[in-house]
Amino acid sequence: MKSDSVTKGMQQAPHRSLFNALGLTKEEMERPLVGIVSSYNEIVPGHINLDKIVNAVKQGVAMAGGTPIVFPAIAVCDGIAMGHIGMKYSLATRDLIADSTECMAIAHAFDALVMVPNCDKNVPGLLMAAARVNVPTVFVSGGPMLAGRVHGEKTSLSSMFEAVGAYAAGNMDLEEVEEYENKACPTCGSCSGMYTANSMNCLTEALGMGLKGNGTIPAVYSERIRLAKQAGMKVMELFEKNICPRDIMTEKAFMNALTVDMALGCSTNSMLHLPAIANEVGIDLNLDIANEISAKTPNLCHLAPAGHTYIEDLNEAGGVYAVMNELMKKDLLYTDLITVTGKTVGENIKGCNNINTEVIRPAENPYSKTGGIAVLKGNLAPDSGVVKRSAVAPEMMVHEGPARVFDCEEDAIEAIKGGKIVAGDVVVIRYEGPKGGPGMREMLNPTSAIAGMGLGSSVALITDGRFSGASRGASIGHVSPEAAVGGNIALVEEGDIIKINIPENKLDFVVSDEELEARRAKWHPREPKVTTGYMARYASMVTSGNKGAILNKK
């Protein structure tokens, strides 16, 4: 066992003395040491219940003969960080989480790990760490929030942001906003739609790193506690069989995850996180692959914000495994891959049927024949621009309009709420990328303001930052190369005609080659917006390619 290096032999007597100080018995030191990475805190709604999940995991590990030892991981609530300087720090925490977990796991010679994440950067950060440490590992998330209810209709956090926009437009009064405020987020858990946290928890199942229900069992269900106990027991089985993350997270497993991503209509942030996780196991997940998979994968779900169903509805309909079974009707998955269940994908999904075709469309009757995400390219986005196609109104799939250019999110929001943006416009928000922000802010406020103003089906938004998984409409983020490194988005001028063609995966602006070169000759880099502390160091370390904000450590 790896832990022998800290528990066995005369040279380890000082180590055992320190374990004694922890209250561990000789018998506990003779068992496999299982690190339980707890993301519990009291500031993130998706994490405030994780103490209960962690305790259940500890019971499962102990029942199966292991010694559970808890250590922490940080987590940021994107909703609370949204719209101010805090959002610059959100994506950057993914790498802090991966780095610190790697340090803790290796320094203390754990034999196995159970990761207990829930929210946006926490899930991919811990998957990255699992790939690096490569000891038997199981993921069990804290689960999704139940949907809120306003006027008898289900609702969620994105409705709350849009209510603020509606209030600014005079379409909602203060009393109505307060009703949303009090009812949109009724329980603990990750926000209830197919936003980034739930996307990544569902994709953890598809990738083979989480047990059935990891992405969909609501946070407040007792079934979630049982799942956590099963995860604790299962990691001991993986330890006995020596099944490790790199055995599971193969190239074919990532193809499965991308396929399920397209079927579910996940957050565009998955196009940042899946390549970053793959990078840790030496796989180059080029975004061109996304369009290839999307072209043959039907979009089966329109979960909020794309539609009016929620993660709790997906759970009742059969969950991620039921979606995967639908995809197998078209033979779109690799089914012979090993997973944390100790079984193959095919064995896992056998008999997991779709029991609500209103929530999970049958493969022969999809919302669309192509997947929920599209990667666009053109002279405005030479490397990539990502859009959640499943959340775009049909009339905006092809759009042409004048650019309204802003060099930060705040200026764009002021113009939107001030009534300076009109139908047909294309709002361009730049210098918000990994280096330029720095930190690649997520922008739910601008998209929600547009929707709240009643312009969601007539105004497009483009940024070298990123749009929230809760965003809907023609919101194209992750434009690369970003403005801060001289990408063409830096050269767009007010009034330039921008052409968006999502069916053809194109994003261009009308400018001659000669004019483009003339603008480039006049362009010069801008001073970073954050020049001290962690974000200054982060900005100097990140690469700014189509993988998004991946630290340049290799």
VEXDREN-2710 file (C-alpha; in Angstrom, 1 decimal):
% VEXDREN-2710
k/r/px/py/pz
1/MET/0.0/0.0/0.0
2/LYS/1.1/3.6/-0.6
3/SER/0.4/4.3/3.0
4/ASP/3.1/1.8/4.0
5/SER/5.6/4.7/3.5
6/VAL/4.0/6.5/6.5
7/THR/2.8/3.6/8.6
8/LYS/5.2/0.6/8.4
9/GLY/8.8/0.1/9.6
10/MET/11.2/1.6/12.1
11/GLN/11.8/4.7/10.0
12/GLN/8.1/5.5/10.2
13/ALA/7.9/5.5/14.0
14/PRO/7.7/9.3/14.0
15/HIS/4.9/9.2/11.5
16/ARG/3.0/6.7/13.6
17/SER/3.5/9.0/16.5
18/LEU/1.8/11.8/14.6
19/PHE/-1.1/9.4/13.6
20/ASN/-1.4/8.6/17.3
21/ALA/-1.8/12.3/17.9
22/LEU/-4.8/12.2/15.5
23/GLY/-6.4/9.5/17.7
24/LEU/-5.9/6.7/15.2
25/THR/-5.5/3.2/16.5
26/LYS/-2.9/0.6/15.4
27/GLU/-5.7/-1.3/13.7
28/GLU/-6.7/1.8/11.7
29/MET/-3.1/2.4/10.6
30/GLU/-3.0/-1.2/9.3
31/ARG/-5.9/-0.5/7.0
32/PRO/-5.8/1.4/3.7
33/LEU/-5.9/5.2/4.3
34/VAL/-8.7/6.7/2.3
35/GLY/-8.7/10.5/1.9
36/ILE/-12.1/12.1/1.7
37/VAL/-11.9/15.4/0.0
38/SER/-14.6/17.5/1.6
39/SER/-15.7/20.7/-0.2
40/TYR/-18.0/21.6/2.7
41/ASN/-18.4/25.3/3.6
42/GLU/-21.1/27.7/4.8
43/ILE/-21.0/30.2/1.9
44/VAL/-22.0/28.0/-1.1
45/PRO/-25.6/26.7/-1.2
46/GLY/-24.4/23.6/-3.1
47/HIS/-21.9/22.8/-0.4
48/ILE/-23.6/23.5/2.9
49/ASN/-25.0/19.9/3.0
50/LEU/-21.7/18.3/2.2
51/ASP/-20.9/17.6/5.9
52/LYS/-23.7/15.0/5.8
53/ILE/-22.4/13.5/2.6
54/VAL/-18.9/13.3/3.9
55/ASN/-20.1/11.6/7.1
56/ALA/-22.0/9.0/5.0
57/VAL/-18.9/8.4/2.9
58/LYS/-16.8/7.9/6.1
59/GLN/-19.3/5.2/7.2
60/GLY/-19.1/3.5/3.9
61/VAL/-15.3/3.4/3.9
62/ALA/-15.2/2.1/7.4
63/MET/-17.8/-0.6/6.7
64/ALA/-15.7/-1.8/3.8
65/GLY/-12.5/-2.0/5.8
66/GLY/-10.8/1.3/5.2
67/THR/-9.7/4.1/7.4
68/PRO/-11.4/7.4/6.3
69/ILE/-9.5/10.6/6.8
70/VAL/-11.1/14.0/5.8
71/PHE/-9.3/17.0/4.3
72/PRO/-10.8/20.1/2.7
73/ALA/-11.1/21.7/-0.7
74/ILE/-12.2/25.3/-1.4
75/ALA/-15.1/26.3/-3.5
76/VAL/-16.6/29.6/-4.8
77/CYS/-20.3/30.2/-5.4
78/ASP/-20.5/31.6/-8.9
79/GLY/-23.9/33.1/-8.2
80/ILE/-22.6/35.1/-5.3
81/ALA/-19.3/36.0/-7.1
82/MET/-21.3/37.2/-10.2
83/GLY/-21.2/40.8/-11.3
84/HIS/-18.2/42.1/-9.3
85/ILE/-14.5/41.5/-9.0
86/GLY/-15.1/38.2/-7.3
87/MET/-16.0/36.6/-10.6
88/LYS/-12.4/37.1/-11.8
89/TYR/-11.4/34.6/-9.1
90/SER/-13.9/31.9/-9.9
91/LEU/-12.3/30.0/-12.8
92/ALA/-8.9/30.4/-11.3
93/THR/-10.0/28.4/-8.3
94/ARG/-10.2/25.3/-10.4
95/ASP/-6.4/25.1/-10.6
96/LEU/-6.0/26.0/-6.9
97/ILE/-8.4/23.1/-6.1
98/ALA/-6.5/20.7/-8.3
99/ASP/-3.1/21.8/-7.0
100/SER/-3.9/21.7/-3.3
101/THR/-5.7/18.4/-3.5
102/GLU/-2.7/16.8/-5.4
103/CYS/-0.4/18.2/-2.7
104/MET/-2.5/16.8/0.2
105/ALA/-3.1/13.4/-1.3
106/ILE/0.5/12.7/-2.3
107/ALA/2.1/14.3/0.8
108/HIS/0.1/12.1/3.1
109/ALA/0.4/8.9/1.0
110/PHE/-3.3/8.1/0.7
111/ASP/-4.2/4.7/-0.8
112/ALA/-7.5/5.9/-2.2
113/LEU/-9.7/8.9/-2.4
114/VAL/-13.4/9.8/-2.4
115/MET/-14.0/13.3/-3.9
116/VAL/-17.0/15.2/-2.5
117/PRO/-17.6/18.3/-4.7
118/ASN/-20.7/19.9/-6.1
119/CYS/-20.2/23.3/-7.8
120/ASP/-18.8/24.7/-10.9
121/LYS/-15.0/24.7/-10.5
122/ASN/-14.9/22.2/-7.7
123/VAL/-15.9/19.2/-9.8
124/PRO/-13.4/19.7/-12.7
125/GLY/-10.7/20.7/-10.3
126/LEU/-11.1/17.5/-8.3
127/LEU/-11.3/15.5/-11.5
128/MET/-8.0/17.1/-12.6
129/ALA/-6.5/16.2/-9.2
130/ALA/-7.8/12.6/-9.4
131/ALA/-6.0/12.2/-12.8
132/ARG/-2.7/13.5/-11.4
133/VAL/-2.7/11.4/-8.1
134/ASN/-4.1/8.3/-9.9
135/VAL/-5.1/6.2/-6.9
136/PRO/-8.5/4.5/-6.8
137/THR/-11.0/7.3/-6.6
138/VAL/-14.8/7.7/-6.6
139/PHE/-16.8/10.9/-6.9
140/VAL/-20.0/11.6/-5.1
141/SER/-21.5/15.1/-5.4
142/GLY/-23.8/17.0/-3.0
143/GLY/-26.6/16.9/-5.5
144/PRO/-28.9/19.5/-7.2
145/MET/-31.2/21.9/-5.6
146/LEU/-35.0/21.4/-6.0
147/ALA/-36.6/23.9/-8.4
148/GLY/-38.4/26.9/-6.9
149/ARG/-42.0/27.6/-7.6
150/VAL/-43.5/31.0/-8.5
151/HIS/-47.2/31.3/-9.5
152/GLY/-47.3/27.6/-9.7
153/GLU/-44.5/27.3/-12.2
154/LYS/-41.1/25.8/-11.6
155/THR/-38.2/28.3/-11.5
156/SER/-34.5/28.6/-10.7
157/LEU/-31.6/31.0/-10.2
158/SER/-31.6/32.1/-13.9
159/SER/-35.2/33.3/-13.5
160/MET/-34.0/35.4/-10.6
161/PHE/-31.3/37.2/-12.6
162/GLU/-33.8/37.7/-15.4
163/ALA/-36.3/39.2/-12.9
164/VAL/-33.7/41.9/-12.2
165/GLY/-33.5/42.7/-15.9
166/ALA/-37.3/42.8/-16.1
167/TYR/-37.5/45.2/-13.2
168/ALA/-35.0/47.5/-14.9
169/ALA/-37.2/47.4/-18.0
170/GLY/-40.3/48.3/-16.0
171/ASN/-41.8/44.9/-16.7
172/MET/-41.8/43.7/-13.1
173/ASP/-42.4/45.6/-9.8
174/LEU/-40.5/45.3/-6.6
175/GLU/-43.0/43.0/-5.0
176/GLU/-42.8/40.5/-7.8
177/VAL/-39.0/40.6/-7.7
178/GLU/-39.0/39.9/-4.0
179/GLU/-41.3/36.9/-4.6
180/TYR/-38.7/35.4/-7.0
181/GLU/-36.0/36.3/-4.5
182/ASN/-37.7/34.3/-1.7
183/LYS/-38.7/31.3/-3.8
184/ALA/-36.2/30.8/-6.7
185/CYS/-33.7/28.8/-4.5
186/PRO/-35.7/26.8/-2.0
187/THR/-33.2/24.2/-0.8
188/CYS/-29.5/23.5/-0.5
189/GLY/-27.8/22.0/-3.6
190/SER/-26.3/23.0/-6.9
191/CYS/-28.7/25.4/-8.8
192/SER/-31.5/23.4/-10.2
193/GLY/-31.1/23.8/-14.0
194/MET/-28.6/22.3/-16.4
195/TYR/-26.0/24.9/-15.4
196/THR/-22.3/24.2/-15.1
197/ALA/-22.3/22.4/-11.7
198/ASN/-25.0/20.0/-12.7
199/SER/-23.5/19.6/-16.2
200/MET/-20.2/18.5/-14.7
201/ASN/-21.8/16.2/-12.1
202/CYS/-23.8/14.5/-14.9
203/LEU/-20.7/14.3/-17.1
204/THR/-18.8/12.7/-14.2
205/GLU/-21.3/9.8/-14.4
206/ALA/-20.8/9.7/-18.2
207/LEU/-17.0/9.7/-17.8
208/GLY/-17.3/6.7/-15.5
209/MET/-16.0/8.5/-12.3
210/GLY/-19.3/8.7/-10.5
211/LEU/-22.0/6.2/-9.5
212/LYS/-25.5/6.1/-10.9
213/GLY/-27.4/9.2/-9.8
214/ASN/-24.3/11.2/-9.0
215/GLY/-25.5/14.1/-11.2
216/THR/-29.3/14.0/-10.6
217/ILE/-30.4/12.7/-7.2
218/PRO/-31.6/15.9/-5.4
219/ALA/-29.5/17.2/-2.5
220/VAL/-32.3/16.9/0.0
221/TYR/-33.2/13.3/-0.8
222/SER/-32.1/10.5/1.6
223/GLU/-31.2/8.6/-1.5
224/ARG/-28.2/11.0/-1.7
225/ILE/-26.9/9.8/1.7
226/ARG/-27.3/6.2/0.6
227/LEU/-25.3/7.0/-2.5
228/ALA/-22.5/8.5/-0.4
229/LYS/-22.3/5.4/1.7
230/GLN/-22.1/3.3/-1.5
231/ALA/-19.3/5.5/-2.8
232/GLY/-17.4/4.9/0.4
233/MET/-17.8/1.1/0.0
234/LYS/-17.1/1.2/-3.7
235/VAL/-13.8/2.9/-3.4
236/MET/-12.6/0.0/-1.3
237/GLU/-13.6/-2.4/-4.0
238/LEU/-11.6/-0.3/-6.5
239/PHE/-8.7/-0.4/-4.2
240/GLU/-8.8/-4.2/-4.1
241/LYS/-9.0/-4.4/-7.9
242/ASN/-6.5/-1.5/-8.3
243/ILE/-8.8/0.4/-10.7
244/CYS/-7.5/3.9/-10.9
245/PRO/-8.7/7.1/-12.6
246/ARG/-6.3/6.8/-15.6
247/ASP/-7.8/3.3/-16.2
248/ILE/-11.2/4.9/-16.5
249/MET/-10.6/8.4/-18.0
250/THR/-9.4/7.2/-21.4
251/GLU/-9.9/8.9/-24.7
252/LYS/-13.0/6.8/-25.5
253/ALA/-14.4/7.8/-22.1
254/PHE/-14.0/11.5/-23.0
255/MET/-15.8/10.8/-26.3
256/ASN/-18.6/9.3/-24.3
257/ALA/-18.7/12.4/-22.0
258/LEU/-18.8/14.7/-25.0
259/THR/-21.6/12.7/-26.6
260/VAL/-23.7/12.8/-23.4
261/ASP/-22.9/16.5/-23.1
262/MET/-24.5/17.1/-26.5
263/ALA/-27.5/15.0/-25.7
264/LEU/-28.2/16.7/-22.4
265/GLY/-27.5/20.3/-23.7
266/CYS/-24.9/21.0/-21.0
267/SER/-23.3/24.3/-20.1
268/THR/-20.8/25.7/-22.6
269/ASN/-18.3/25.7/-19.7
270/SER/-17.9/22.0/-20.3
271/MET/-15.9/23.0/-23.3
272/LEU/-13.4/24.5/-20.9
273/HIS/-13.4/21.8/-18.3
274/LEU/-13.4/18.6/-20.3
275/PRO/-10.3/19.6/-22.2
276/ALA/-8.5/20.6/-19.0
277/ILE/-9.3/17.3/-17.4
278/ALA/-8.2/15.4/-20.5
279/ASN/-5.0/17.4/-20.5
280/GLU/-4.1/15.9/-17.1
281/VAL/-4.2/12.4/-18.6
282/GLY/-2.2/13.4/-21.7
283/ILE/-5.2/13.6/-24.1
284/ASP/-5.6/16.5/-26.4
285/LEU/-9.3/17.2/-26.6
286/ASN/-9.4/19.6/-29.4
287/LEU/-12.7/21.5/-29.7
288/ASP/-13.0/20.5/-33.4
289/ILE/-13.9/17.1/-32.0
290/ALA/-17.0/18.7/-30.3
291/ASN/-18.5/19.6/-33.7
292/GLU/-17.8/16.2/-35.1
293/ILE/-19.6/14.6/-32.2
294/SER/-22.4/17.1/-32.2
295/ALA/-23.1/16.5/-35.9
296/LYS/-24.1/12.9/-35.1
297/THR/-25.6/13.3/-31.6
298/PRO/-29.2/14.2/-31.1
299/ASN/-30.1/16.7/-28.5
300/LEU/-32.6/14.9/-26.2
301/CYS/-33.1/17.3/-23.3
302/HIS/-34.1/20.9/-22.9
303/LEU/-33.5/21.4/-19.2
304/ALA/-33.6/24.9/-17.8
305/PRO/-32.6/27.4/-19.0
306/ALA/-33.2/25.9/-22.4
307/GLY/-36.6/24.6/-21.4
308/HIS/-39.0/24.2/-18.5
309/THR/-37.7/20.9/-17.0
310/TYR/-35.2/20.6/-14.2
311/ILE/-32.6/18.2/-12.9
312/GLU/-35.1/16.7/-10.5
313/ASP/-37.3/15.9/-13.5
314/LEU/-34.3/14.3/-15.3
315/ASN/-33.7/12.2/-12.2
316/GLU/-37.3/11.0/-12.2
317/ALA/-37.1/10.2/-15.9
318/GLY/-34.2/7.8/-15.4
319/GLY/-31.2/10.1/-15.1
320/VAL/-28.0/10.1/-17.0
321/TYR/-28.0/6.4/-17.6
322/ALA/-31.4/6.6/-19.3
323/VAL/-30.1/9.3/-21.7
324/MET/-27.1/7.0/-22.4
325/ASN/-29.5/4.2/-23.2
326/GLU/-31.3/6.4/-25.7
327/LEU/-28.0/7.2/-27.3
328/MET/-27.2/3.5/-27.7
329/LYS/-30.2/3.2/-30.0
330/LYS/-27.9/5.0/-32.4
331/ASP/-24.8/3.1/-31.3
332/LEU/-23.2/6.4/-30.2
333/LEU/-21.3/5.3/-27.1
334/TYR/-18.3/3.0/-26.2
335/THR/-19.9/0.5/-23.9
336/ASP/-16.9/-1.8/-23.0
337/LEU/-15.1/0.8/-20.9
338/ILE/-14.5/0.2/-17.1
339/THR/-16.0/2.6/-14.6
340/VAL/-16.0/3.2/-10.9
341/THR/-18.8/0.7/-10.4
342/GLY/-16.2/-2.0/-11.3
343/LYS/-18.5/-2.7/-14.3
344/THR/-18.5/-1.5/-17.9
345/VAL/-20.6/1.3/-19.3
346/GLY/-22.8/-1.2/-21.1
347/GLU/-23.4/-3.2/-17.9
348/ASN/-24.2/0.0/-16.0
349/ILE/-26.8/1.3/-18.3
350/LYS/-28.5/-2.0/-19.1
351/GLY/-32.2/-1.8/-18.1
352/CYS/-32.0/2.0/-17.2
353/ASN/-35.0/3.0/-19.4
354/ASN/-36.4/6.4/-20.3
355/ILE/-39.6/6.7/-18.3
356/ASN/-40.6/10.2/-19.3
357/THR/-40.3/11.1/-23.0
358/GLU/-41.3/14.7/-22.2
359/VAL/-38.1/15.1/-20.3
360/ILE/-35.8/12.8/-22.2
361/ARG/-36.8/12.8/-25.9
362/PRO/-36.5/9.4/-27.6
363/ALA/-33.5/9.2/-29.9
364/GLU/-35.8/8.9/-32.9
365/ASN/-37.7/12.1/-31.9
366/PRO/-35.0/14.6/-30.6
367/TYR/-35.3/18.3/-30.1
368/SER/-32.7/18.5/-32.9
369/LYS/-30.6/16.0/-34.8
370/THR/-27.4/17.7/-33.7
371/GLY/-26.1/18.3/-30.2
372/GLY/-26.7/21.0/-27.7
373/ILE/-23.4/22.8/-28.1
374/ALA/-21.7/24.3/-31.1
375/VAL/-18.2/25.5/-31.6
376/LEU/-18.1/28.4/-34.1
377/LYS/-15.1/29.7/-36.1
378/GLY/-14.4/32.5/-38.5
379/ASN/-12.5/35.7/-38.7
380/LEU/-14.0/36.9/-35.4
381/ALA/-13.1/33.6/-33.7
382/PRO/-10.1/32.0/-35.5
383/ASP/-9.7/29.3/-32.9
384/SER/-13.2/29.0/-31.3
385/GLY/-16.4/30.5/-30.0
386/VAL/-18.8/28.4/-28.0
387/VAL/-22.6/28.6/-27.9
388/LYS/-25.3/26.6/-26.2
389/ARG/-27.2/25.9/-29.4
390/SER/-30.1/24.2/-27.5
391/ALA/-30.9/27.4/-25.7
392/VAL/-30.9/29.6/-28.8
393/ALA/-34.2/30.8/-30.3
394/PRO/-34.8/29.5/-33.8
395/GLU/-34.9/33.0/-35.2
396/MET/-31.4/33.7/-33.8
397/MET/-29.7/30.7/-35.2
398/VAL/-28.7/32.9/-38.1
399/HIS/-28.2/36.5/-37.3
400/GLU/-26.6/39.6/-38.7
401/GLY/-26.3/42.9/-37.0
402/PRO/-24.1/45.9/-36.0
403/ALA/-21.6/45.5/-33.3
404/ARG/-22.0/47.4/-30.0
405/VAL/-18.5/47.2/-28.5
406/PHE/-17.6/47.2/-24.8
407/ASP/-14.3/46.6/-23.1
408/CYS/-15.8/45.3/-19.9
409/GLU/-19.0/43.6/-18.6
410/GLU/-20.0/46.6/-16.5
411/ASP/-20.2/49.0/-19.4
412/ALA/-22.3/46.5/-21.4
413/ILE/-24.8/46.1/-18.5
414/GLU/-25.1/49.9/-18.1
415/ALA/-25.9/50.2/-21.8
416/ILE/-28.4/47.3/-21.8
417/LYS/-30.3/48.6/-18.7
418/GLY/-30.1/52.2/-20.1
419/GLY/-32.1/51.1/-23.2
420/LYS/-29.1/51.8/-25.5
421/ILE/-29.2/48.3/-27.0
422/VAL/-32.0/47.6/-29.6
423/ALA/-33.3/44.6/-31.5
424/GLY/-30.8/43.4/-34.1
425/ASP/-27.7/44.6/-32.2
426/VAL/-24.7/42.3/-31.4
427/VAL/-23.2/43.1/-28.1
428/VAL/-19.4/42.5/-28.0
429/ILE/-17.8/42.3/-24.5
430/ARG/-14.0/41.9/-24.7
431/TYR/-10.9/42.0/-22.5
432/GLU/-12.6/39.5/-20.2
433/GLY/-10.6/36.5/-21.2
434/PRO/-8.2/34.4/-19.1
435/LYS/-5.4/37.0/-19.4
436/GLY/-7.4/40.1/-20.2
437/GLY/-9.9/39.9/-17.3
438/PRO/-7.9/38.3/-15.9
439/GLY/-9.9/35.2/-14.9
440/MET/-12.4/34.8/-17.8
441/ARG/-15.5/36.1/-15.9
442/GLU/-18.8/34.3/-16.3
443/MET/-21.5/36.7/-17.5
444/LEU/-24.9/35.8/-16.4
445/ASN/-25.8/39.5/-15.7
446/PRO/-25.6/40.7/-19.3
447/THR/-27.5/37.8/-20.8
448/SER/-30.1/38.0/-18.1
449/ALA/-30.4/41.8/-18.6
450/ILE/-31.0/41.2/-22.3
451/ALA/-33.7/38.5/-21.5
452/GLY/-35.3/40.7/-18.9
453/MET/-35.5/43.6/-21.4
454/GLY/-37.4/41.4/-23.8
455/LEU/-34.5/41.2/-26.3
456/GLY/-33.5/37.6/-25.8
457/SER/-34.7/36.6/-29.3
458/SER/-33.4/39.6/-31.1
459/VAL/-30.0/40.6/-29.6
460/ALA/-26.8/38.4/-29.7
461/LEU/-23.9/38.6/-27.2
462/ILE/-20.3/37.7/-27.9
463/THR/-17.4/37.7/-25.5
464/ASP/-13.8/36.4/-25.0
465/GLY/-15.0/35.7/-21.4
466/ARG/-17.6/33.1/-20.9
467/PHE/-21.3/32.9/-20.4
468/SER/-22.9/31.1/-17.5
469/GLY/-24.5/27.7/-17.9
470/ALA/-27.6/29.6/-16.9
471/SER/-27.4/31.8/-19.9
472/ARG/-29.8/31.4/-22.8
473/GLY/-30.2/33.1/-26.2
474/ALA/-27.5/33.7/-28.8
475/SER/-24.7/34.0/-26.3
476/ILE/-21.3/33.1/-27.8
477/GLY/-18.5/32.9/-25.3
478/HIS/-14.9/31.6/-25.1
479/VAL/-13.9/33.6/-28.2
480/SER/-10.3/32.7/-28.9
481/PRO/-7.7/34.2/-29.3
482/GLU/-8.9/36.7/-26.7
483/ALA/-8.5/40.5/-27.1
484/ALA/-5.7/40.7/-24.5
485/VAL/-3.3/38.7/-26.8
486/GLY/-4.4/40.5/-30.0
487/GLY/-7.2/38.3/-31.1
488/ASN/-9.4/39.6/-33.8
489/ILE/-12.2/40.4/-31.3
490/ALA/-9.9/43.3/-30.1
491/LEU/-10.1/44.7/-33.6
492/VAL/-13.9/44.9/-33.9
493/GLU/-15.2/48.5/-34.1
494/GLU/-18.5/50.0/-33.2
495/GLY/-21.0/49.4/-36.1
496/ASP/-19.1/46.6/-37.8
497/ILE/-21.5/44.0/-39.2
498/ILE/-21.3/40.7/-37.4
499/LYS/-22.6/37.5/-39.0
500/ILE/-23.6/34.5/-36.9
501/ASN/-24.5/31.2/-38.5
502/ILE/-24.8/28.6/-35.9
503/PRO/-26.0/25.7/-38.2
504/GLU/-22.8/26.3/-40.2
505/ASN/-20.6/26.9/-37.2
506/LYS/-19.5/30.3/-38.4
507/LEU/-18.8/33.6/-36.6
508/ASP/-17.5/36.5/-38.8
509/PHE/-17.4/40.2/-39.0
510/VAL/-17.4/42.1/-42.2
511/VAL/-14.0/43.7/-42.7
512/SER/-11.5/43.5/-45.6
513/ASP/-8.1/41.9/-45.0
514/GLU/-6.5/45.2/-45.7
515/GLU/-8.6/47.0/-43.1
516/LEU/-8.0/44.2/-40.6
517/GLU/-4.2/44.5/-41.0
518/ALA/-4.4/48.3/-40.6
519/ARG/-6.4/47.9/-37.4
520/ARG/-3.9/45.4/-36.1
521/ALA/-1.0/47.8/-36.8
522/LYS/-2.7/50.3/-34.5
523/TRP/-3.6/47.9/-31.7
524/HIS/-1.5/47.8/-28.6
525/PRO/-1.9/45.6/-25.4
526/ARG/-3.8/47.0/-22.5
527/GLU/-2.6/47.1/-18.9
528/PRO/-4.0/44.2/-16.8
529/LYS/-7.0/45.0/-14.8
530/VAL/-5.7/43.2/-11.7
531/THR/-2.0/43.7/-11.1
532/THR/-1.5/42.3/-7.6
533/GLY/-2.1/39.1/-5.7
534/TYR/-3.1/35.6/-7.0
535/MET/-4.9/36.9/-10.1
536/ALA/-1.8/38.8/-11.3
537/ARG/0.2/35.5/-11.1
538/TYR/-2.7/33.6/-12.7
539/ALA/-2.8/36.0/-15.7
540/SER/0.9/35.4/-16.2
541/MET/0.6/31.6/-16.1
542/VAL/-2.5/30.8/-18.2
543/THR/-2.4/29.9/-21.9
544/SER/-5.2/31.5/-24.0
545/GLY/-6.0/28.9/-26.6
546/ASN/-9.1/27.0/-27.4
547/LYS/-8.7/24.9/-24.3
548/GLY/-9.6/28.0/-22.3
549/ALA/-7.8/28.9/-19.1
550/ILE/-5.4/26.0/-18.7
551/LEU/-2.3/26.8/-16.6
552/ASN/0.9/26.6/-18.6
553/LYS/2.6/24.2/-16.2
554/LYS/3.8/21.4/-18.4
END
